Amino acid sequence: MSVRYQHINVMLTCAGRRNYLVKFFQEALEGRGLVFAADASADAPALLQADRSFILPALSHPAYIDTLLSICQQHRVFLLIPLNDLELSLLATQKARFLQVGTLPVISTPQVICTCADKWAALNFLKSNGFGVPSTYFSLADARKALAQGDIRFPLVVKPRWGSASIGIEYSNDDEELELNFRLASKRLPGTRLREMSAGESQRCILVQERLCGQEYGLDIVNDLEGRHVCTLVRRKIAMRAGETDRAVAVTNELLEEIGEGIGRKLGHVGILDCDAVITEGNCHLLDLNPRFGGGYPFSHVAGANLPSALVAWANCERVDPGWLKIKANVTATKYDQLIIARRTSADAVAGDEATPVLDCTAPQLGTLGNGV
């Protein structure tokens, strides 16, 4: 897209609890357009933060892409920001259809998405390019052999090969726990939302990995919309909660910034990629490549970075402020919870209250839910 637009609408899909991202994009637009949010749940908090919100079918529903495409066309969505691992492959393969209606999805190629989604493939990509990774095995037999040879030691991690949001991760401190966790993960996986991603490799969908003990870091590896690396933002993790960074401090770290640049150049992803790193005794090991906004990005944002503004500028052929791609070191931040009223029944509604309209797009016709919430 080489034409500059005066009015820019942005859509965040699978918005969930990411109210902060809605706010960041609203601030980035500076009144030049609207920020839409979409989710399969009518009670998703981010829907109440957005300028306009939509309820989509579940990701597994055949109508998901067509419904989203229709919304983007009808409401002139300029920039589409996917936020869920499970939708990335869908959007990557359908990107051309969105471009045809004037919507630019910030999404990497199907090949990049496939490499990142498959933790085994991601580890092989990193290892083949000279980056350190934890020792990882497909079977109990291979893990036990490595234990017997002294290549690894407890504790170990049992995790799905195709994973998201720390679903199914278990920690094993001895052989009995290892076997129980492996069997439990294999049994439970078909009952999770990861089952479709793992369906083609049902016998090779659980990994056993050494658990690294050291200082954990999060990396925001940023490429432009052509897949060219522009910066890597680093944070030192202080505390985790439900698989996401809960407290962290923004830092400058030449080693990790160089590693991030190497990954960005070799992988060629589009936009932001979230990556975890662990430094143990001077060695750096990398874990997980997530080509989307991760739960750690807000720590870079409050430290001075502004990737929403950069993405909007790149998409609209505008100048990118170099300050948007930098952080101020030693800014420590923590997340906290807030409550937001998602809906009121007619009996409980207070006179004069206004509710943010949420459009239900799961039905053939667009409409409002209940009293408009």
Secondary structure, 3 states (H helix, E strand, C coil): CCCCCCCCEEEEECCCCCHHHHHHHHHHHCCCCCEEEEECCCCCHHHHHCCEEEECCCCCCCCHHHHHHHHHHHCCEEEEEECCHHHHHHHHHCHHHHHHCCCEECCCCHHHHHHHHEHHHHHHHHHHCCCCCCCEECCHHHHHHHHHHCCCCCCEEEEECECCCCCCCEEECCHHHHHHHHHHHHHHHHHCCCHHHHHHHCCCCEEEEECCCCEEEEEEEEECCCCCEEEEEEEEEEEEECCEEEEEEEECCHHHHHHHHHHHHHHCCCCEEEEEEEEECCEEEEEEEECCCCCCHHHHHHCCCCHHHHHHHHHCCCCCCHHHHCCCCCCEEECCCCCCCCCCCCCCCCCCCCCCCEEECCCCCCEECCCCC
